Amino acid sequence: MRFVLLIGGFLFDQPYTSRVELFRRYRDLILKLSGRHKFCIVTGGGSLARESIKLLDSFGVRPTIKDEIGIMVTVLNASILTYILQPKAVYIDLSRLDDVIHHIESGRIVVTGGFSPGQSTDAVAALLSELIGAEILIKATDVDGLYSTDPRIDKSAVKIDNISVDELIRLLSKQNFSPGTYEAFDLVAAKILKRSGIPCRIVDGRNVENVLYAIEGKEVGTLIFSSGLKGGQACGGERFR
């Protein structure tokens, strides 16, 4: 099976002891999966990206520059994860698309972060999914699925178990986002999923088993499915969050 795993910045935001343990669990699962699957990993930026962007915002720095700083943090996180997954993983800058294909086909785990200003790591993960012919994109975050609003702030937020990519695009088109803010899913990423027909499952990545459940096709988190498919028929199952 081919898939892309997007790991949000929550992984890098845990208290030290918890972070080490969570990294261990991800390392063990990822190395186990690498023996049976071909996949890429994209990392988010987490609190370091958000706080850096907030600082720049205080000085009136333009959004493009704030995006660039967020990207730098995601690249840092991707580099950290790559070293933890040695010797199986390799960090690839997405300007080298041929290298991605080469390493995937040779059995390596490709790890990367952000790439272009105005484009979230959701979009990077969607592009990689299309590039490698992934059967599913899995987004591991710090909430248990897609919500109508940020559930960490809005107690009335409603969880969405299944949603078509067309409906998701309609919902996202009505919202405005800026670098470092909460975003349920990236509009550019949703449009890429629509054209490629690749489903996405959003899961609570604080429980590593949820990633495995998504790969196994179990009903966990939220499934974003192609309009021509019903939720049960779909396969498999930030901004710098």
C-alpha positions as CSV (number, residue, x, y, z in Angstrom):
1,M,0.0,0.0,0.0
2,R,1.1,3.6,-0.7
3,F,0.1,6.4,1.6
4,V,1.2,9.8,2.9
5,L,1.3,10.5,6.7
6,L,1.0,14.1,7.7
7,I,2.0,14.5,11.4
8,G,0.9,17.8,12.9
9,G,3.2,20.0,15.0
10,F,1.5,18.5,18.2
11,L,4.2,15.8,18.1
12,F,6.9,18.4,18.7
13,D,4.9,20.4,21.3
14,Q,4.5,17.7,24.1
15,P,6.3,18.1,27.5
16,Y,9.8,16.6,27.2
17,T,9.1,13.2,28.8
18,S,5.8,12.7,26.9
19,R,7.5,13.9,23.7
20,V,10.2,11.3,23.9
21,E,7.7,8.5,24.5
22,L,5.5,9.6,21.7
23,F,8.4,9.9,19.3
24,R,9.4,6.3,20.3
25,R,6.0,5.0,19.6
26,Y,5.9,6.7,16.2
27,R,9.4,5.5,15.4
28,D,8.4,1.9,16.2
29,L,5.2,2.0,14.2
30,I,6.7,3.8,11.2
31,L,9.7,1.4,11.0
32,K,7.3,-1.5,11.3
33,L,5.1,-0.1,8.5
34,S,8.1,0.5,6.3
35,G,8.6,-3.3,5.8
36,R,5.2,-3.6,4.2
37,H,4.3,-0.2,2.6
38,K,5.7,2.6,0.6
39,F,5.0,6.1,2.1
40,C,6.1,9.6,2.7
41,I,5.8,11.7,5.9
42,V,5.1,15.4,6.1
43,T,5.6,17.3,9.4
44,G,3.8,20.4,10.7
45,G,5.4,23.3,12.6
46,G,3.5,23.4,15.9
47,S,3.8,26.0,18.6
48,L,7.3,27.2,17.6
49,A,5.9,28.1,14.1
50,R,2.8,29.8,15.6
51,E,4.8,31.8,18.2
52,S,7.4,32.9,15.6
53,I,4.6,34.0,13.3
54,K,2.9,35.8,16.1
55,L,6.1,37.7,16.9
56,L,6.6,38.7,13.3
57,D,2.9,39.8,13.2
58,S,3.6,42.2,16.0
59,F,6.1,44.0,13.8
60,G,3.9,44.1,10.7
61,V,5.8,41.6,8.7
62,R,4.1,40.6,5.5
63,P,2.3,37.2,5.3
64,T,4.7,35.8,2.7
65,I,7.6,36.2,5.1
66,K,5.6,34.7,8.0
67,D,4.8,31.7,5.7
68,E,8.6,31.3,5.0
69,I,9.4,31.3,8.7
70,G,6.7,28.7,9.3
71,I,8.2,26.6,6.5
72,M,11.6,26.8,8.1
73,V,10.2,25.3,11.3
74,T,8.5,22.5,9.5
75,V,11.8,21.7,7.8
76,L,13.5,21.7,11.2
77,N,10.9,19.2,12.5
78,A,11.2,17.1,9.4
79,S,15.0,16.9,9.9
80,I,14.6,15.9,13.5
81,L,12.2,13.1,12.6
82,T,14.5,11.9,9.8
83,Y,17.4,11.4,12.1
84,I,15.2,9.6,14.6
85,L,14.1,7.2,11.8
86,Q,17.7,6.5,10.6
87,P,18.9,4.6,8.6
88,K,15.5,4.0,6.9
89,A,14.4,7.6,6.3
90,V,15.7,10.4,4.1
91,Y,14.8,14.1,4.1
92,I,13.9,15.4,0.6
93,D,13.4,19.0,-0.5
94,L,10.3,19.0,-2.7
95,S,12.1,20.8,-5.4
96,R,13.6,17.4,-6.2
97,L,10.5,15.4,-7.2
98,D,12.5,12.7,-9.0
99,D,14.4,12.0,-5.8
100,V,11.1,11.4,-4.0
101,I,10.1,8.7,-6.5
102,H,13.6,7.2,-6.5
103,H,13.7,6.8,-2.7
104,I,10.1,5.6,-2.4
105,E,10.7,2.9,-5.0
106,S,14.0,1.8,-3.2
107,G,12.1,1.3,0.1
108,R,13.2,4.4,1.9
109,I,10.8,6.6,3.9
110,V,10.7,10.1,2.5
111,V,10.3,12.9,5.1
112,T,9.7,16.5,4.3
113,G,8.2,19.7,5.7
114,G,6.6,22.8,4.1
115,F,7.6,24.0,0.6
116,S,6.0,27.1,-0.8
117,P,4.5,30.3,0.8
118,G,0.8,30.4,0.8
119,Q,0.7,26.6,0.9
120,S,0.2,24.6,4.0
121,T,1.6,21.2,4.9
122,D,-1.8,19.8,4.1
123,A,-1.2,20.9,0.5
124,V,2.3,19.4,0.6
125,A,0.9,16.1,1.8
126,A,-1.8,16.2,-0.9
127,L,0.7,16.9,-3.6
128,L,2.9,14.0,-2.4
129,S,-0.1,11.7,-2.3
130,E,-0.8,12.5,-5.9
131,L,2.9,12.2,-6.9
132,I,3.4,8.7,-5.5
133,G,-0.1,7.4,-6.3
134,A,-1.1,7.1,-2.7
135,E,-4.2,5.1,-1.8
136,I,-4.9,7.4,1.2
137,L,-3.6,10.5,2.9
138,I,-3.6,10.3,6.7
139,K,-3.6,13.5,8.7
140,A,-2.5,12.9,12.4
141,T,-3.4,15.9,14.5
142,D,-4.3,16.9,18.1
143,V,-8.1,16.5,17.7
144,D,-10.1,13.4,16.9
145,G,-11.3,14.5,13.5
146,L,-12.7,17.3,11.5
147,Y,-14.9,19.8,13.4
148,S,-17.2,22.7,12.3
149,T,-15.0,25.0,14.3
150,D,-11.9,24.6,16.5
151,P,-13.1,22.3,19.3
152,R,-10.3,23.4,21.6
153,I,-11.9,26.8,21.7
154,D,-15.6,26.3,20.8
155,K,-17.3,23.8,23.0
156,S,-20.3,23.8,20.6
157,A,-18.1,22.5,17.7
158,V,-19.6,19.5,15.9
159,K,-17.5,16.6,14.8
160,I,-18.0,15.5,11.2
161,D,-17.5,11.7,10.7
162,N,-17.7,11.7,6.9
163,I,-17.6,14.4,4.3
164,S,-17.3,14.5,0.5
165,V,-14.4,16.6,-0.8
166,D,-16.9,18.7,-2.7
167,E,-18.7,19.6,0.5
168,L,-15.4,20.3,2.2
169,I,-14.4,22.7,-0.5
170,R,-17.7,24.6,-0.2
171,L,-17.2,24.9,3.6
172,L,-13.5,26.0,3.3
173,S,-14.3,28.5,0.6
174,K,-16.4,30.5,3.0
175,Q,-13.6,30.9,5.5
176,N,-10.6,33.2,5.7
177,F,-7.2,32.1,7.1
178,S,-3.9,33.6,7.9
179,P,-0.4,32.0,8.6
180,G,-0.3,30.2,12.0
181,T,-4.1,30.1,12.6
182,Y,-6.4,27.1,13.2
183,E,-7.5,25.6,10.0
184,A,-9.6,22.5,9.7
185,F,-8.1,21.6,6.4
186,D,-6.4,23.5,3.6
187,L,-8.5,24.6,0.6
188,V,-5.6,24.0,-1.8
189,A,-5.1,20.5,-0.4
190,A,-8.8,19.8,-0.7
191,K,-8.8,20.7,-4.4
192,I,-5.8,18.5,-5.0
193,L,-7.6,15.6,-3.4
194,K,-10.6,16.3,-5.6
195,R,-8.7,16.1,-8.8
196,S,-6.7,13.0,-7.8
197,G,-9.6,11.2,-6.2
198,I,-7.5,10.3,-3.1
199,P,-9.4,10.0,0.2
200,C,-8.0,11.5,3.4
201,R,-8.6,10.4,7.0
202,I,-8.0,12.9,9.8
203,V,-7.2,11.1,13.1
204,D,-6.1,12.0,16.7
205,G,-2.4,11.4,16.4
206,R,-1.8,11.5,20.1
207,N,-2.9,7.9,20.0
208,V,-0.4,6.3,17.6
209,E,-2.7,3.3,17.1
210,N,-5.2,5.6,15.2
211,V,-2.7,5.9,12.4
212,L,-2.6,2.1,12.1
213,Y,-6.4,2.0,12.2
214,A,-6.6,4.4,9.4
215,I,-4.2,2.3,7.3
216,E,-6.3,-0.8,8.0
217,G,-9.5,1.0,6.9
218,K,-11.2,1.2,10.3
219,E,-13.7,3.9,11.0
220,V,-11.7,6.4,13.1
221,G,-11.6,10.2,13.0
222,T,-13.1,11.8,9.9
223,L,-13.1,10.5,6.4
224,I,-12.9,12.9,3.4
225,F,-14.0,10.9,0.4
226,S,-14.3,11.5,-3.3
227,S,-17.8,12.6,-4.4
228,G,-18.2,9.4,-6.4
229,L,-17.7,7.2,-3.4
230,K,-19.7,6.6,-0.2
231,G,-17.7,6.9,3.0
232,G,-17.6,3.1,3.5
233,Q,-16.3,2.5,0.0
234,A,-13.3,4.8,0.2
235,C,-9.9,3.3,0.6
236,G,-8.0,3.1,3.8
237,G,-9.4,3.6,6.0
238,E,-1.5,22.9,8.9
239,R,-1.6,25.9,8.6
240,F,1.5,25.0,10.6
241,R,-0.4,23.1,13.3
